[in-house]
């Protein structure tokens, strides 16, 4: 009789231990998955940051180029007025 009760208790303890091991493995798997997702989001954020920086640099470059072209056009236009004034 005692052996039967002891066996039942032992089986129940083993089942509980297996359940705890499975829960621990599931938790570790979830943590690994979560960390992988965090790393992926960090990479995407860094790529977006680099893209924004490149866009800002391109914008500044275009702004300088347009400024030079406007200055050149104004200078050319003024020169044309001077020439026309001198001709007339």
DSSP file (Angstrom, degrees, kcal/mol; ACC not computed):
  #  RESIDUE AA STRUCTURE BP1 BP2  ACC     N-H-->O    O-->H-N    N-H-->O    O-->H-N    TCO  KAPPA ALPHA  PHI   PSI    X-CA   Y-CA   Z-CA
    1    1 A X     >        0   0    0      0, 0.0     4,-2.1     0, 0.0     5,-0.2   0.000 360.0 360.0 360.0 -45.0    0.0    0.0    0.0
    2    2 A X  H  >  +     0   0    0      1,-0.2     4,-3.0     2,-0.2     5,-0.2   0.873 360.0  55.1 -64.4 -35.9    2.8    2.4    0.9
    3    3 A X  H  > S+     0   0    0      2,-0.2     4,-2.7     1,-0.2    -1,-0.2   0.912 107.1  49.9 -63.8 -40.9    4.6    1.6   -2.3
    4    4 A X  H  > S+     0   0    0      2,-0.2     4,-2.3     1,-0.2    -2,-0.2   0.934 113.8  44.6 -62.7 -46.7    1.5    2.5   -4.3
    5    5 A X  H  X S+     0   0    0     -4,-2.1     4,-2.4     2,-0.2    -2,-0.2   0.906 113.9  50.4 -63.6 -42.7    1.1    5.8   -2.5
    6    6 A X  H  X S+     0   0    0     -4,-3.0     4,-2.6     1,-0.2    -2,-0.2   0.913 110.2  50.1 -62.1 -42.7    4.8    6.6   -2.8
    7    7 A X  H  X S+     0   0    0     -4,-2.7     4,-2.7    -5,-0.2    -2,-0.2   0.907 110.3  50.0 -62.6 -42.7    4.7    5.8   -6.6
    8    8 A X  H  X S+     0   0    0     -4,-2.3     4,-2.3     2,-0.2    -2,-0.2   0.918 112.5  46.7 -61.7 -44.0    1.7    8.1   -7.1
    9    9 A X  H  X S+     0   0    0     -4,-2.4     4,-2.5     2,-0.2    -2,-0.2   0.917 113.3  49.3 -64.3 -43.3    3.4   10.9   -5.2
   10   10 A X  H  X S+     0   0    0     -4,-2.6     4,-2.3     2,-0.2    -2,-0.2   0.912 111.3  48.7 -63.3 -43.5    6.6   10.3   -7.2
   11   11 A X  H  X S+     0   0    0     -4,-2.7     4,-2.4     2,-0.2    -1,-0.2   0.891 111.5  50.1 -63.4 -39.9    4.8   10.3  -10.5
   12   12 A X  H  X S+     0   0    0     -4,-2.3     4,-2.3     2,-0.2    -2,-0.2   0.904 110.6  49.3 -66.0 -40.7    3.0   13.5   -9.6
   13   13 A X  H  X S+     0   0    0     -4,-2.5     4,-2.4     2,-0.2    -2,-0.2   0.899 111.7  49.1 -64.4 -40.2    6.3   15.2   -8.6
   14   14 A X  H  X S+     0   0    0     -4,-2.3     4,-2.6     2,-0.2    -2,-0.2   0.902 110.6  50.1 -65.6 -41.3    7.8   14.1  -11.9
   15   15 A X  H  X S+     0   0    0     -4,-2.4     4,-2.2     2,-0.2    -2,-0.2   0.907 111.8  48.4 -63.6 -41.0    4.9   15.4  -13.9
   16   16 A X  H  X S+     0   0    0     -4,-2.3     4,-2.4     2,-0.2    -2,-0.2   0.897 110.8  51.0 -65.1 -40.4    5.1   18.7  -12.0
   17   17 A X  H  X S+     0   0    0     -4,-2.4     4,-2.5     2,-0.2    -2,-0.2   0.921 110.1  48.9 -64.4 -43.0    8.8   18.9  -12.7
   18   18 A X  H  X S+     0   0    0     -4,-2.6     4,-2.6     1,-0.2    -2,-0.2   0.905 110.9  51.6 -61.4 -40.7    8.3   18.2  -16.5
   19   19 A X  H  X S+     0   0    0     -4,-2.2     4,-2.4     1,-0.2    -2,-0.2   0.911 110.7  47.4 -62.7 -42.6    5.6   20.9  -16.5
   20   20 A X  H  X S+     0   0    0     -4,-2.4     4,-2.4     2,-0.2    -2,-0.2   0.890 111.3  50.8 -66.6 -39.6    8.0   23.4  -14.9
   21   21 A X  H  X S+     0   0    0     -4,-2.5     4,-2.6     2,-0.2    -2,-0.2   0.923 111.1  49.0 -62.8 -43.8   10.8   22.5  -17.3
   22   22 A X  H  X S+     0   0    0     -4,-2.6     4,-2.7     2,-0.2    -2,-0.2   0.915 111.1  49.7 -62.5 -43.1    8.4   23.0  -20.2
   23   23 A X  H  X S+     0   0    0     -4,-2.4     4,-2.4     2,-0.2    -1,-0.2   0.905 111.3  49.4 -61.5 -41.4    7.3   26.4  -18.8
   24   24 A X  H  X S+     0   0    0     -4,-2.4     4,-2.5     2,-0.2    -2,-0.2   0.917 111.7  48.1 -64.6 -43.8   10.9   27.4  -18.4
   25   25 A X  H  X S+     0   0    0     -4,-2.6     4,-2.4     2,-0.2    -2,-0.2   0.903 112.0  50.0 -63.3 -41.4   11.8   26.4  -22.0
   26   26 A X  H  X S+     0   0    0     -4,-2.7     4,-2.4     2,-0.2    -2,-0.2   0.909 110.7  49.7 -62.5 -41.9    8.7   28.3  -23.3
   27   27 A X  H  X S+     0   0    0     -4,-2.4     4,-2.4     2,-0.2    -2,-0.2   0.912 111.5  48.3 -64.4 -43.3    9.8   31.4  -21.4
   28   28 A X  H  X S+     0   0    0     -4,-2.5     4,-2.5     2,-0.2    -1,-0.2   0.894 111.1  51.0 -64.2 -39.5   13.3   31.2  -22.7
   29   29 A X  H  X S+     0   0    0     -4,-2.4     4,-2.3     2,-0.2    -2,-0.2   0.917 110.8  48.3 -63.6 -43.0   12.0   30.7  -26.2
   30   30 A X  H  X S+     0   0    0     -4,-2.4     4,-2.7     2,-0.2    -2,-0.2   0.898 110.8  51.2 -63.4 -41.6    9.8   33.8  -25.8
   31   31 A X  H  X S+     0   0    0     -4,-2.4     4,-2.8     2,-0.2    -2,-0.2   0.916 110.4  48.6 -62.8 -43.6   12.7   35.8  -24.4
   32   32 A X  H  X S+     0   0    0     -4,-2.5     4,-2.3     2,-0.2    -2,-0.2   0.913 112.7  48.5 -62.2 -42.5   14.9   34.9  -27.4
   33   33 A X  H  X S+     0   0    0     -4,-2.3     4,-2.1     2,-0.2    -2,-0.2   0.919 112.0  48.9 -62.9 -43.9   12.1   35.8  -29.8
   34   34 A X  H  X S+     0   0    0     -4,-2.7     4,-2.4     2,-0.2    -2,-0.2   0.922 111.2  49.1 -62.2 -46.0   11.6   39.1  -28.0
   35   35 A X  H  X S+     0   0    0     -4,-2.8     4,-2.5     1,-0.2    -1,-0.2   0.885 109.6  52.6 -63.1 -38.7   15.3   39.9  -28.1
   36   36 A X  H  X S+     0   0    0     -4,-2.3     4,-2.1     2,-0.2    -1,-0.2   0.903 110.1  48.2 -62.1 -41.1   15.4   39.1  -31.8
   37   37 A X  H  X S+     0   0    0     -4,-2.1     4,-2.5     2,-0.2    -2,-0.2   0.890 110.3  51.4 -67.1 -39.8   12.5   41.4  -32.5
   38   38 A X  H  X S+     0   0    0     -4,-2.4     4,-2.3     2,-0.2    -2,-0.2   0.925 110.7  48.8 -62.6 -44.2   14.2   44.2  -30.4
   39   39 A X  H  X S+     0   0    0     -4,-2.5     4,-2.2     2,-0.2    -2,-0.2   0.901 110.7  50.6 -62.8 -40.8   17.4   43.8  -32.4
   40   40 A X  H  X S+     0   0    0     -4,-2.1     4,-2.4     1,-0.2    -1,-0.2   0.924 111.1  48.3 -62.8 -44.4   15.5   43.9  -35.7
   41   41 A X  H  X S+     0   0    0     -4,-2.5     4,-2.4     1,-0.2    -1,-0.2   0.872 109.7  52.8 -64.8 -36.6   13.7   47.1  -34.6
   42   42 A X  H  X S+     0   0    0     -4,-2.3     4,-2.4     2,-0.2    -1,-0.2   0.907 109.6  48.7 -64.8 -41.1   17.0   48.6  -33.6
   43   43 A X  H  X S+     0   0    0     -4,-2.2     4,-2.4     2,-0.2    -2,-0.2   0.928 112.3  48.3 -63.8 -44.1   18.5   47.9  -37.0
   44   44 A X  H  X S+     0   0    0     -4,-2.4     4,-2.5     1,-0.2    -2,-0.2   0.901 111.3  50.7 -62.5 -40.8   15.4   49.4  -38.8
   45   45 A X  H  X S+     0   0    0     -4,-2.4     4,-2.4     2,-0.2    -1,-0.2   0.915 110.5  48.9 -63.7 -43.2   15.6   52.5  -36.6
   46   46 A X  H  X S+     0   0    0     -4,-2.4     4,-2.5     2,-0.2    -2,-0.2   0.903 111.5  49.6 -64.0 -40.9   19.3   52.9  -37.4
   47   47 A X  H  X S+     0   0    0     -4,-2.4     4,-2.4     2,-0.2    -2,-0.2   0.908 111.4  48.9 -63.8 -41.3   18.6   52.5  -41.1
   48   48 A X  H  X S+     0   0    0     -4,-2.5     4,-2.4     2,-0.2    -2,-0.2   0.900 110.6  51.2 -65.1 -40.1   15.8   55.1  -40.9
   49   49 A X  H  X S+     0   0    0     -4,-2.4     4,-2.4     2,-0.2    -2,-0.2   0.927 111.2  47.3 -62.4 -45.6   18.1   57.5  -39.0
   50   50 A X  H  X S+     0   0    0     -4,-2.5     4,-2.5     1,-0.2    -2,-0.2   0.899 111.6  51.4 -63.8 -39.8   20.8   57.1  -41.7
   51   51 A X  H  X S+     0   0    0     -4,-2.4     4,-2.4     2,-0.2    -2,-0.2   0.902 110.0  49.0 -62.4 -41.6   18.2   57.6  -44.4
   52   52 A X  H  X S+     0   0    0     -4,-2.4     4,-2.4     2,-0.2    -2,-0.2   0.902 110.9  50.2 -65.2 -41.0   17.0   60.8  -42.7
   53   53 A X  H  X S+     0   0    0     -4,-2.4     4,-2.3     2,-0.2    -2,-0.2   0.915 111.2  48.5 -63.9 -42.4   20.6   62.1  -42.4
   54   54 A X  H  X S+     0   0    0     -4,-2.5     4,-2.6     2,-0.2    -2,-0.2   0.909 111.1  50.7 -63.9 -41.2   21.3   61.4  -46.0
   55   55 A X  H  X S+     0   0    0     -4,-2.4     4,-2.6     2,-0.2    -2,-0.2   0.908 109.9  50.2 -62.4 -41.8   18.0   63.2  -47.0
   56   56 A X  H  X S+     0   0    0     -4,-2.4     4,-2.4     2,-0.2    -1,-0.2   0.910 111.2  48.7 -63.4 -41.8   19.0   66.2  -44.9
   57   57 A X  H  X S+     0   0    0     -4,-2.3     4,-2.4     2,-0.2    -2,-0.2   0.918 111.9  48.6 -64.7 -42.9   22.4   66.3  -46.5
   58   58 A X  H  X S+     0   0    0     -4,-2.6     4,-2.8     2,-0.2    -2,-0.2   0.909 110.5  52.1 -62.1 -41.7   20.9   66.1  -50.0
   59   59 A X  H  X S+     0   0    0     -4,-2.6     4,-2.4     2,-0.2    -2,-0.2   0.915 110.5  47.1 -61.0 -44.3   18.4   68.8  -49.1
   60   60 A X  H  X S+     0   0    0     -4,-2.4     4,-2.4     2,-0.2    -1,-0.2   0.901 112.0  50.8 -64.8 -40.4   21.2   71.1  -48.0
   61   61 A X  H  X S+     0   0    0     -4,-2.4     4,-2.5     2,-0.2    -2,-0.2   0.928 112.0  46.6 -62.7 -45.1   23.2   70.3  -51.1
   62   62 A X  H  X S+     0   0    0     -4,-2.8     4,-2.9     1,-0.2     5,-0.2   0.893 110.2  54.0 -63.5 -39.3   20.2   71.1  -53.3
   63   63 A X  H  X S+     0   0    0     -4,-2.4     4,-2.2    -5,-0.2    -2,-0.2   0.920 110.7  45.8 -61.4 -44.3   19.6   74.3  -51.4
   64   64 A X  H  X S+     0   0    0     -4,-2.4     4,-2.4     2,-0.2    -2,-0.2   0.918 113.3  50.0 -64.7 -42.6   23.2   75.5  -51.9
   65   65 A X  H  X S+     0   0    0     -4,-2.5     4,-2.6     2,-0.2    -2,-0.2   0.923 111.3  47.6 -63.0 -44.5   23.0   74.6  -55.6
   66   66 A X  H  X S+     0   0    0     -4,-2.9     4,-2.8     1,-0.2     5,-0.2   0.906 110.9  52.8 -62.9 -40.5   19.7   76.4  -56.1
   67   67 A X  H  X S+     0   0    0     -4,-2.2     4,-2.6    -5,-0.2    -2,-0.2   0.914 110.2  47.2 -60.4 -43.6   21.2   79.4  -54.3
   68   68 A X  H  X S+     0   0    0     -4,-2.4     4,-2.6     2,-0.2    -2,-0.2   0.920 113.2  48.6 -63.8 -43.4   24.2   79.4  -56.6
   69   69 A X  H  X S+     0   0    0     -4,-2.6     4,-2.7     2,-0.2    -2,-0.2   0.894 111.9  48.7 -65.6 -39.3   22.0   79.1  -59.7
   70   70 A X  H  X S+     0   0    0     -4,-2.8     4,-2.8     2,-0.2     5,-0.2   0.933 112.3  48.6 -65.2 -45.3   19.7   81.9  -58.5
   71   71 A X  H  X S+     0   0    0     -4,-2.6     4,-2.6    -5,-0.2    -2,-0.2   0.918 113.1  48.3 -59.6 -42.7   22.7   84.2  -57.8
   72   72 A X  H  X S+     0   0    0     -4,-2.6     4,-3.0     2,-0.2    -2,-0.2   0.912 111.9  48.9 -64.2 -42.8   24.1   83.3  -61.2
   73   73 A X  H  X S+     0   0    0     -4,-2.7     4,-2.8     2,-0.2    -2,-0.2   0.904 112.1  48.6 -64.8 -41.1   20.8   84.0  -62.9
   74   74 A X  H  X S+     0   0    0     -4,-2.8     4,-2.7     2,-0.2    -2,-0.2   0.920 113.2  47.6 -64.2 -43.5   20.4   87.3  -61.1
   75   75 A X  H  X S+     0   0    0     -4,-2.6     4,-2.6    -5,-0.2    -2,-0.2   0.935 114.5  46.1 -62.7 -46.7   24.0   88.3  -62.0
   76   76 A X  H  X S+     0   0    0     -4,-3.0     4,-2.3     2,-0.2    -2,-0.2   0.914 113.8  48.9 -61.8 -43.2   23.4   87.3  -65.7
   77   77 A X  H  X S+     0   0    0     -4,-2.8     4,-2.1     2,-0.2    -2,-0.2   0.909 112.0  48.3 -64.3 -42.9   20.1   89.1  -65.7
   78   78 A X  H  X S+     0   0    0     -4,-2.7     4,-2.4     1,-0.2    -1,-0.2   0.904 110.5  52.0 -63.9 -41.1   21.7   92.2  -64.2
   79   79 A X  H  X S+     0   0    0     -4,-2.6     4,-2.7     1,-0.2    -2,-0.2   0.902 107.4  52.4 -62.0 -40.3   24.5   92.0  -66.8
   80   80 A X  H  X S+     0   0    0     -4,-2.3     4,-2.7     1,-0.2    -1,-0.2   0.905 109.4  49.3 -62.3 -41.9   22.0   91.8  -69.6
   81   81 A X  H  X S+     0   0    0     -4,-2.1     4,-2.4     2,-0.2    -1,-0.2   0.894 111.1  50.0 -63.7 -39.3   20.2   95.0  -68.3
   82   82 A X  H  X S+     0   0    0     -4,-2.4     4,-2.7     2,-0.2    -2,-0.2   0.934 112.4  46.7 -64.3 -45.1   23.6   96.8  -68.1
   83   83 A X  H  X S+     0   0    0     -4,-2.7     4,-2.4     1,-0.2    -2,-0.2   0.929 113.9  47.8 -62.8 -45.2   24.5   95.8  -71.7
   84   84 A X  H  X S+     0   0    0     -4,-2.7     4,-2.0     1,-0.2    -1,-0.2   0.888 112.5  49.9 -63.1 -38.2   21.0   96.8  -72.9
   85   85 A X  H  < S+     0   0    0     -4,-2.4    -2,-0.2     1,-0.2    -1,-0.2   0.915 112.3  47.0 -66.0 -42.5   21.3  100.1  -71.1
   86   86 A X  H  < S+     0   0    0     -4,-2.7    -2,-0.2     1,-0.2    -1,-0.2   0.853 111.8  51.3 -68.8 -32.8   24.7  100.7  -72.5
   87   87 A X  H  <        0   0    0     -4,-2.4    -1,-0.2     1,-0.2    -2,-0.2   0.878 360.0 360.0 -71.8 -37.0   23.6   99.8  -76.0
   88   88 A X     <        0   0    0     -4,-2.0    -1,-0.2    -5,-0.2    -2,-0.2   0.499 360.0 360.0 -82.8 360.0   20.6  102.1  -75.9
